[in-house]
C-alpha cells in the first residue's frame, strides 16, 4: 500500500528534495497535500505534477491566486490557506506521513497537529523542538506519533544509535555533531562585519535556503541542532559535543561507553536522510551519488576551542546556555535569531551583529515555563518584539 504524504514547505529546498525522492518511487509514495508560503507559480507546477488532494498557501492572497489558477487549469486539487489549514492537512485522516519542512517557528502548530494525530512525522523543522521542547515531545507520546529526524546530523545520529531508545542513556557516552564550519571557517573574525548576505548564503558543501544558510555561516544552525538533539535523544546537554569537519562526509557520530564510535557517512545531499525517513524502516534509492572512498580528500577535524572558532562563532555556546536556563529560553533564542537573520538579509544589521541581537534579546526576556501552544507563541512574540527593538538600536 502506498504511503500518503503531506509535504509542508514543498517549495523550499527540503520540500523540493522530498518531491524528487517521492517521484522516484511512485509505487511506494503518493502526495496527498502540499503547502507553501507565497510561491504560487511553483506550487501550481507541483500540483500539476503530483496531483495532490490539497494545496495550502500560508497567505490568503497567495491562496486565492493559486485557487484561480488551479480552477483554470482543470486540476482537481482543493486550495486552502492560513495556519488552520496547515493543521488540517497535517492531521488529515488519510495522511500517513508528514514532511515538516516549514522554516522557523511558523511550522510549530502543524507539527503539533501531526504529532497529536499520531502521524509518522519527518522532522526537518528543527524549530518545532527548539521552541516546543517538552511540550512537543509530550504531544508525540500522547498521539502515538513516530518522530523521525530529517536534518542530516540528527538522521545520522538516529542511524548510529541502538534500536531501543530505552538503552540510549546507559549505553551512550556522548553524541558528536559534525559541522562544516560554513563559508567563514578560516576567515579572520575581525573582517566578519564586512560579510554580505550573498557571501553568507554561499555554503561550500550544501544547497540550502537563505535563512538556514546564514545560520550555517554563523553556526547558529549548529546551536539549534544541539538543542534539537537534546530533546530528540534525551541526553543531558553536557553529553552533546560539536566537532568541525569541513568535508561534510561524516554527518555525525555516537560514542559509546566502551569508547567505540559509530558514525554515518554519505555525500552531502539532503535526499539521503529524506529517503531514509520516508521509507523507514526500509531503505530505498535516494538519487544521491554514492561515496567514492578512493576519490575522497583527507577527512579533517577541528575542535571548537581552536583556530579562533569561539571568537568566529560566538553563537554556538548559546545552545548550552539556553538549555541550562529557564524553560522557554530556547524559544526566546530561536525567535531572536529569526529576527536577527531577517534583519541581516534585509541589510538592516551587519553579519557580526546577529549575535549581539541574540544576546540582547536573551537578556531582555525571562520566560515563564510554557504549558501550552499559546504560551509558546506568547514567548515567541515577546522575544521578537525585543529583538526588533535591539535591531532598531543598531547602526549597520
N, C-alpha and C positions, 0 to 999 in steps of 0.2 A: 504494500500500500504506500502511495506517495505521501510524504510529509507536506502539509500545507504551511507555508512560511509567510510571516508578516515581516517585511523589511522596513524598519523605521529609520529614516535618514537615507533613503535609497539613492539620492542624487549626490551624496558625498563620496569620499574615497572608499571607505569601508563598504558602504552600500553598493557602489558600483562593482567592487570586487566580489561581493556576495552574489550579485546577479550573474557575474561571469561564471562563478563556480556552479550556481544553480543551472545555468544554461548548458553546462557540460553533462548534466545528469537528469535529463527530463523524465527518466523512468523512476527517479527517486524523489524529486522535489517539484513542488508546484507553488508558484507565487500566488498567495491569497490577497495580500494587501501591500501597498507601497505608501510611503509618506515622504514629504519633503517640506522645506521651509517656503521657498518662493520661486524655484526654477521650473516654471510652468512648461516651457517647451521640452526640456529634458524629461520631465515627468510624463509628458504626452508620448514621447518616444518610447519610454519604458513601458507604458501602458499598452502601446501598440505591439510591442514585442512579447510581453509576458501575460497580457490579458488578465490582470487581477480583478477580483470581485470589487475591491475598494481601492481608491486613491485618496489620500488625506493630505491637505495642504495646511500648514500651520496658520497662514494668514488668510482672512476671509477674501480679500481682493484677489489673491492668487487662486484661491479655491473657486471663486466664481468664474475667473478667466479660464481655468482648466475645465470646469464643467461645460462651458460653452464650446470649447474645442473638442472635448470628448463627444458631445452630442452631435456636432457637425461631422465628426469622423466616422460615426456609426458604431463606435465601441460601446460595449455594454457595462463598462466599469462605472461604479457609483462613486461620485465625488463628495467627500465630506471635508470640513475644515474646523480648526480650533483644537485646543488641548483636550477637550472632552472626546472629540472624535478619535484622537490618538489612543486614549484609554479604551475606547470601544473596540477598535480593531485589535489592540494588544491582548484583550481579554476575550475576543470573539470565540464562541464555542467550536467553530470549525478550524481554528488556528492550532497547529501542533507546536510550532516553534516561532519564537520572536527574535529577530536580529535587532538588538537595541544599539543603533549606531547614530543616534542624535547627539550632537556635540553639546556638552555642558549640562547645567542643572535643568535645562528645558526638557531633558529626557527623563527626569526622575519620576514624574507621575505615571507615565506609560509603563515604565519599568516596574513600578509598584503594582500597577493593574495586572500586568502579565504574571508577576510573582503570585499575587493573590488568586489568580485564576489557575495556577498550577501548570503553567506552560514550561516547555523547555526554553530557557531564557539564555540566549547567546549574548553575553555582555561585552559590547565594545565601548559602551558609555561608562567609563570608569567613574564619572562623577556621581552615578547612582549610589555607589558605595562610599565615595569620598564624602558626599553630602549626607546620604541616608544612614550609613553605618549600621548600628544595631537594629534600627527600625526596618531597614531594608532586609536584613537577614531574617528578622522575625517574620516579615511578610513571606519570604521564601519558604520558611519552615511551615508556617500556618497554611499556606496554599499548596504545599507539597510540590513546589516547582523544582526543576532541575537547573541549577545555575552552572553555566559553562563559560569560562573566561575566553575572550577573543583577542585581547591585547596579546601581542606576540610573546611578551615576557611572562604573563600570567598563564597563558596556554602552555608555554614551555615548563613552567613550574608544575602545573597540573599534570602534565605528561610524565614528569620526573618523580612525582610523589607516589607512595603506596596507594593501592586502590581503595583501601578502607580509611576514611578520614579520621576515624576514632584512634588510629595509630600514629597520626602525624606528630602530635606533641611529644610523644615518648621516643619515637624513632628518629626524628629530625633534629639536628643541631641548629642549623640556620638555613635561611633562604638567601641566595645571592642573585640579585637582579643585575643584569648587564646593561650598560648604557654606552651608546656610541660616542657620546661627547658632542654630537651635533657639529654644525659648521664652524664653531669657535673654540674647539677643544684646545688648540695650541695658540690661540690669539692672545696678545698682550691685554690683560684685563683693563689697563688704562685707556685702551682705544675702544672699548665697548660702547662708550657714549656716542660713537660715530656710526654705529650699525644702523642700516636701513631695513625697512620691512622686507624688501626684496632679498637682501642678503640673509636675513634670519629665516626666510621661508625656503632657502635653497639647501635642503638637507643632503648630505653626501651619500646616504645609503637608501633612504626610504622616500616614497612619494606619498605625501600626506596633505591634508587640508591646512589652511593658513594658520588657524589657531593652534593646532597641535604641533605644527612646525615651529612656531615661535616658542611654545612650551619646551620643545626639544632643545632649542637653541639656548634657553635659559636653564635647562634641566629641571624646570618646574614640572614637566611631564613625568620625570622620574620620581619627583616628590609625591605627585598624585598616585603614581604606581606603587610606591611604598605603602601609602595609606590604603590603597585598594588591596594590596597583598596581605596587610594585617587583618582585614576583615574576611577576605576570601579563605585564608588558610589558618587563621586562628592563632598564629604565633605572636608573642609579645614583640613590640617594636624593636627591642634590643637584639632580637634574633633575625632581624632583616638588615641586609647589607647591600651596598651598591658598589660595583666594580666597573670601571670604564674599559670597554672593549671596542676599539674603533672599527673593527671589521664587521661587526654585527652578524657573525656566523653562529656563535653560541648565544642563544636568546635568553637563557637564564639557567641557574643551577640550584640543586638541593644538596647540602652537605649533611650527611647522616652522623649519628652518634659515634660510629666507628671511624670517622673521618673520610669514608668513601664519598665521592661526589658524583652525582648523576646529572647529566646535562642534556639539553635538547638542542640540536644543531639543524640549520637549514638555511636556504637562501633568504635574503631579506625581502620577502614577498608576503603580503597580508593574506593572500589566498590560501596559504598553508594552514594557519590557525583557523581561518574561516571554514575551510573544508573539514578540518578535524571536528570543529564544533557542530557543523551541520550534520555530519554523518555519525557522530559519536553514538555508540562505542565502536562503530566500524571505521574503516579508512577508505577514502575514495580519492581519485586523481584530483589535484587542485589546479592544474595548469601551470604551476610554477616550475622553473627549471631546477633540476636536481643538482645537488652539490657535486662538484668535481674536485675531489681532495687533491688530485695531482696538480691542479691549477691554482690552489689556494695560496695566497701570500701568507707570510708568518702571522700567527694569531698572537696579539699582544694584549696586555692588561695593565691598567694603571690604577693605583689607589686614589681615592678621592682626596686623601691627605697630602698628595704630592703634586709637583708641577704647577702649583698655584691654582689648583682646581677649586679650593674653598673660596678664594677671592674671585675667581672667574664665575662660579656658580653658587652664590650665597643662598639661593632659594632652596636648594636641596635639603638643607638642615631643617627647614620649616616643617618637613614631613614628621620628623620625630618630635619636634617642639609642639606641634599642634595635636599629635596623638597623645602626648603626655599632659596636655592642658585640659580644660573643662570640656565635657561632651558638647558637641556642636561647633567646636573651634575649627575642625576640618572643613565644615560648611562655610565658615567665615573666610578661611583661606581660599577656598575654591571660588567664591563669589568675587573676592578682591582680585584674584588673578585673572578671572574672565574680564573684569572691567579694565584692569591694567593692560592686558594684551590688546583688547579692543582699542584702548587709547593709543597704544603704540602703533597698531596697524593704521590708525587714522592720523598718525603723526602729531598727536596731542601730548605724548610723553616720549622721552628717549628710551632706548632699549635698557640702559642701565638704571632707569627709574622704575621699571616694573617691580623690582624687589622693594624699593622704597615705598611704593603704594601698598604692597602686601604687608609690610611691617607696620605702616601707619594704621591700616585698617584693623589688623590684629590687635593693636594697642587700643584702638577706639571702641571695639565691640567685644563685650564679655557676654557670651550667650548663656541662657538658661538651658537646662537639659531638655532637648526636644522629645516630645511624647507623641507627636502626630505629624502628618504631612504638612498641616497648617503651620505647626511650629517651625519646621524646617524651612518652609517658604518665607516665614517671617524673619528668620535669621538671615536667609539669603538676601531679602530686601533691605534689611538694616545694614548688612555688610556692603551691599552695592552702593547704598547712599553714602556710606562713609568713604568708600573707595573713590567715588566721583568727587567728593569734597577734597580728598587728598590730591586727585589729579588736577583739580581746578587751582590748587595752590602751587603747582609746579610750573616751571618755565622750561619747555622743551629745548 
